[in-house]
Amino acid sequence: MKTDDRHRVIAEVLRRKPEVGVEELMQACGASGATIRRDLEVLAAHGVLRRVHGGARSLIGQGQNPGYGQRELEEQDGKRRIAAAVAGLLADREHVWLDSGSTATAVARAVAGRELTLMPMSLQALNAVAGGEDANGQHPALLLPGGSVVPGELSFCGPLAESNIRSLRFDTAVLTPCAVDFKDGLLGHDLDDAAVKTAGLDSAARVVVAASAAKWEAHARVLVAGLARVDVIVTDRTFSAQEYAELKKYSVEVVSV
């Protein structure tokens, strides 16, 4: 079992029960004790769990949205490919609104040396951009939204952030929804995050959605926007003929990676 798959299995076990032992995880993952202990150290460093004697204790409430630290470890290769494709859709000197979340942070890394004006909606994405530049010292000009910072997620939210977003106009908004549904469209886990996403979408001439395959299987309860508001979807999901027809109905361009 690959590292990403083991991390996903460990996180799923910890969502079902508050504490788990190394031996149980060895059986669930088909891995050695040494491998599982290394996995637990990595997940602990990302705030997914706390190491206890003989195993680990979850830091994620049962049934809750996985925290940023866990999501950053999931689907890393797919997110890098999605981020590279999103970066390829952006022209130099564009003004870009960039959503929060682990996929958005991957996009920030991919554009860190680009001549863009960028409003990142998380401190992780801000740090990714600020820490990178091209050979000539070029990196995006940064706009900050203000507002409150969500603990753990380190994303910007609140009325001040929404107001500042809506006072500007962007060439492209890059949205990273919590879930995508063919019937309801783009979804978020909470009202504050959905409100910020909606503000970014409403302020942009073009909407690019970056959504890994897992987002099409995920569940979220707050509507952000229907698929008719989307111009381009960048994803590593394989669609059926019926699903492609559904997206075509909304004139959505699909970029597969």
Stockholm file with secondary structure:
# STOCKHOLM 1.0

chainA/1-257         MKTDDRHRVIAEVLRRKPEVGVEELMQACGASGATIRRDLEVLAAHGVLRRVHGGARSLIGQGQNPGYGQRELEEQDGKRRIAAAVAGLLADREHVWLDSGSTATAVARAVAGRELTLMPMSLQALNAVAGGEDANGQHPALLLPGGSVVPGELSFCGPLAESNIRSLRFDTAVLTPCAVDFKDGLLGHDLDDAAVKTAGLDSAARVVVAASAAKWEAHARVLVAGLARVDVIVTDRTFSAQEYAELKKYSVEVVSV
#=GR chainA/1-257 SS CCHHHHHHHHHHHHHHSSEEEHHHHHHHHTCCHHHHHHHHHHHHHTTSEEEETTEEEESSCTTSCCCHHHHHHTTHHHHHHHHHHHHHHCCTTCEEEECCSHHHHHHHHHTTTSCCEEEESBHHHHHHHHTCCCTTCCCCEECCCCSEECTTTCBEESHHHHHHHHTSCEEEEEECCSEEETTTEEEESSHHHHHHHHHHHHTEEEEEEECCGGGGTCCCCEEEECGGGCSEEEESCCCCHHHHHHHHHTTCEEEEC
#=GC SS_cons         CCHHHHHHHHHHHHHHSSEEEHHHHHHHHTCCHHHHHHHHHHHHHTTSEEEETTEEEESSCTTSCCCHHHHHHTTHHHHHHHHHHHHHHCCTTCEEEECCSHHHHHHHHHTTTSCCEEEESBHHHHHHHHTCCCTTCCCCEECCCCSEECTTTCBEESHHHHHHHHTSCEEEEEECCSEEETTTEEEESSHHHHHHHHHHHHTEEEEEEECCGGGGTCCCCEEEECGGGCSEEEESCCCCHHHHHHHHHTTCEEEEC
//
